[in-house]
Amino acid sequence: MSRSHLIWATRGRNWGFRFLLDAGLSDPLSGYERAFAELADEPAVWRRSGQVVAVRFPDPEGRRDAAGRVIPHEFVVFGDGADVVNSVYDGEQHLWPMVEQSFEHVWDADTPPSVADLRFE
């Protein structure tokens, strides 16, 4: 699965909700909103719509923001990559390893990260 087929939204300890991956879309918000449209604000959710999967799960390391809220990771997966994400568990197993090191690097920053701040191995 390629990061170019992912929208990834999250927040850090000191910065608010941001798209850290945008799947190469000029407007990731509209794709994100469509994918999560019928999902409640539950901490862990999964939904498939054709070749698009939306999945949300709490930070696997249990990190919380400065206000004490659990940090969510929200992904929209497009195309063939969506085939392997058939549950919240699958999302954690397949998506989290792709972004874990990058998030570790930026989550505690005082300001929102830029794309240049992200480090993908």
Buried (B, 14 or more C-beta within 10 A) or exposed (E): BEBEBBBBBBBBBBBEEBBBBBBEBEEBEEBBEEBBEEBEEEEBBBBBEEEBBBBBBBBEEEBEBEEEEEBBBBBBBBBEBBEBBBEBEBBBEBBBEBBBEBBEBBBEEEEBBEEEEBEEE
